[in-house]
Amino acid sequence: MIVITAPTGQIGGRLLSLLLEAAHGEQLRVVVRDPSRLPEAVRGRVEVVTGSHGDAATAERAFAGADAVFWLVPPDGSVPPEQAYRGFTRPAARAFAEHGVGHVVGVSALGRGTRQAARAGLVTASLAVDDLIAASGVAYRALACPSFYENLLEEAGSIREHGVFTDTVAADRRAPLVAVADIAATAAGLLLDRSWTGVGSVPVLGPQDLSPDDLARIMTEELGRPVRYHRQSLDELRTTMLGYGLDAAFVEDMVAMKRAKDEGLDAGAARSAQAGTEFAQWCAHTLKPAVLAAPEAADVR
Ligand SMILES: NC(=O)c1ccc[n+]([C@@H]2O[C@H](COP(=O)([O-])OP(=O)(O)OC[C@H]3O[C@@H](n4cnc5c(N)ncnc54)[C@H](OP(=O)(O)O)[C@@H]3O)[C@@H](O)[C@H]2O)c1
């Protein structure tokens, strides 16, 4: 039995579709807060445990009898990162050990082994989650991800209205990015072929390192309208996020992550032989429809 957490999210939803296609003869179980958010076609084909996978009683029910687990910490800026990451994962790690779960695949971040790893804010918190899961005794693979292409969907309105997208890194700082579809495909492969043992991380990267100026050029070509990059300062980012009412410690960790990325946190990560989704292809298939959609429909991922 494979257990999938966060099955209504960007990665979990795609992973669930892939496993429904490919996991012949293997039972699937999802852990979901609100089962009505599962697609109609999925209900009835999977066992459903209702609740949050960060909750001890839910984790106890969800991971009993599991051979393998897909683990994803939901983004949560309303509480301090220690609570949002390790605190959220602790009940599950206990349940993995108690129920003798064999294999776990978790969504994590690039950065392990770099000089910035210990002060990279939310990335440091993700790496600490990996250590916590690994200490439970399971075989574990952390999917070491750079920033997602999909983060740009949050900029669809600004790109549509003003031809501008915003981040904090230098305009010419090249780094890898990744499509969530590639993360889901990598997770599916590891969950289905469980011949691996021990603890390790699997970098999941798109095919090229790209700078914000590269992204602007490719978006301009693919969308057929001018798009330019606006570099925001870390102080501006902090003020904006605090203005949204986010937890102050979370905001500081977000700022620390952005600073570490601008210092080259993700640079130099090794690529696997497997080619991921090209940014231009992602723009054509995913960003373009979101930018061209009616404003009220466009910003919903
Ligand atoms: N964005 C990046 O550039 C980046 C880079 C590296 C790593 N990551 C990591 O990627 C992960 C985000 O993945 P994603 O984009 O697939 O997430 P997502 O689309 O935002 O989905 C979040 C999922 O978590 C569920 N969820 C939210 N709050 C929950 C709670 N309190 N308890 C249980 N479930 C809850 C949501 O379900 P509902 O239907 O119940 O709301 C949904 O299924 C994070 O761990 C992040 O650190 C992100």
The ligand as a Tripos MOL2 file, in Angstrom:
@<TRIPOS>MOLECULE
LIG
   48    52     1     0     0
SMALL
NO_CHARGES

@<TRIPOS>ATOM
      1 N1          7.3920   26.5720   -4.2800 N.am      1 LIG1
      2 C1          8.6700   26.2780   -4.3660 C.2       1 LIG1
      3 O1          9.4340   26.9130   -5.1180 O.2       1 LIG1
      4 C2          9.2340   25.1340   -3.5630 C.ar      1 LIG1
      5 C3         10.5730   24.7580   -3.7180 C.ar      1 LIG1
      6 C4         11.0760   23.6620   -3.0000 C.ar      1 LIG1
      7 C5         10.2330   22.9590   -2.1390 C.ar      1 LIG1
      8 N2          8.9410   23.3710   -1.9880 N.ar      1 LIG1
      9 C6          8.0580   22.6050   -1.0850 C.3       1 LIG1
     10 O2          6.9660   22.1110   -1.8380 O.3       1 LIG1
     11 C7          5.8430   21.9370   -0.9540 C.3       1 LIG1
     12 C8          4.6120   22.5700   -1.5840 C.3       1 LIG1
     13 O3          4.1110   21.6790   -2.5580 O.3       1 LIG1
     14 P1          2.8480   22.0360   -3.4750 P.3       1 LIG1
     15 O4          3.1830   23.2610   -4.2640 O.co2     1 LIG1
     16 O5          2.4440   20.7900   -4.1910 O.co2     1 LIG1
     17 O6          1.7660   22.4350   -2.3880 O.3       1 LIG1
     18 P2          0.3180   23.0500   -2.6550 P.3       1 LIG1
     19 O7         -0.0940   22.9310   -4.0780 O.co2     1 LIG1
     20 O8          0.2950   24.3920   -1.9940 O.co2     1 LIG1
     21 O9         -0.6130   22.0660   -1.8470 O.3       1 LIG1
     22 C9         -0.6570   22.0360   -0.4520 C.3       1 LIG1
     23 C10        -1.3380   20.7500   -0.0380 C.3       1 LIG1
     24 O10        -1.2790   20.6510    1.3870 O.3       1 LIG1
     25 C11        -2.6080   20.5050    1.8940 C.3       1 LIG1
     26 N3         -2.6630   21.1980    3.1830 N.ar      1 LIG1
     27 C12        -2.6050   22.5430    3.4030 C.ar      1 LIG1
     28 N4         -2.6160   22.7770    4.7360 N.ar      1 LIG1
     29 C13        -2.6980   21.5680    5.3420 C.ar      1 LIG1
     30 C14        -2.7580   21.1490    6.7030 C.ar      1 LIG1
     31 N5         -2.6990   22.0210    7.7280 N.pl3     1 LIG1
     32 N6         -2.8500   19.8180    6.9580 N.ar      1 LIG1
     33 C15        -2.8980   18.9340    5.9570 C.ar      1 LIG1
     34 N7         -2.8390   19.2500    4.6510 N.ar      1 LIG1
     35 C16        -2.7500   20.5580    4.3560 C.ar      1 LIG1
     36 C17        -3.5270   21.0950    0.8430 C.3       1 LIG1
     37 O11        -4.7600   20.4440    0.9630 O.3       1 LIG1
     38 P3         -6.1980   21.1430    1.1620 P.3       1 LIG1
     39 O12        -6.9690   20.6990   -0.0580 O.co2     1 LIG1
     40 O13        -6.7230   20.5110    2.4280 O.co2     1 LIG1
     41 O14        -5.9800   22.6280    1.2850 O.co2     1 LIG1
     42 C18        -2.7990   20.6600   -0.4310 C.3       1 LIG1
     43 O15        -3.0790   19.3120   -0.7320 O.3       1 LIG1
     44 C19         6.2270   22.5810    0.3840 C.3       1 LIG1
     45 O16         6.6330   21.5750    1.2740 O.3       1 LIG1
     46 C20         7.4080   23.4570    0.0050 C.3       1 LIG1
     47 O17         8.2960   23.6660    1.1000 O.3       1 LIG1
     48 C21         8.4280   24.4230   -2.6940 C.ar      1 LIG1
@<TRIPOS>BOND
     1     1     2 1
     2     2     3 2
     3     2     4 1
     4     4     5 ar
     5     4    48 ar
     6     5     6 ar
     7     6     7 ar
     8     7     8 ar
     9     8     9 1
    10     8    48 ar
    11     9    10 1
    12     9    46 1
    13    10    11 1
    14    11    12 1
    15    11    44 1
    16    12    13 1
    17    13    14 1
    18    14    15 2
    19    14    16 1
    20    14    17 1
    21    17    18 1
    22    18    19 2
    23    18    20 1
    24    18    21 1
    25    21    22 1
    26    22    23 1
    27    23    24 1
    28    23    42 1
    29    24    25 1
    30    25    26 1
    31    25    36 1
    32    26    27 ar
    33    26    35 ar
    34    27    28 ar
    35    28    29 ar
    36    29    30 ar
    37    29    35 ar
    38    30    31 1
    39    30    32 ar
    40    32    33 ar
    41    33    34 ar
    42    34    35 ar
    43    36    37 1
    44    36    42 1
    45    37    38 1
    46    38    39 2
    47    38    40 1
    48    38    41 1
    49    42    43 1
    50    44    45 1
    51    44    46 1
    52    46    47 1
@<TRIPOS>SUBSTRUCTURE
     1 LIG1         1 GROUP 0 **** ****
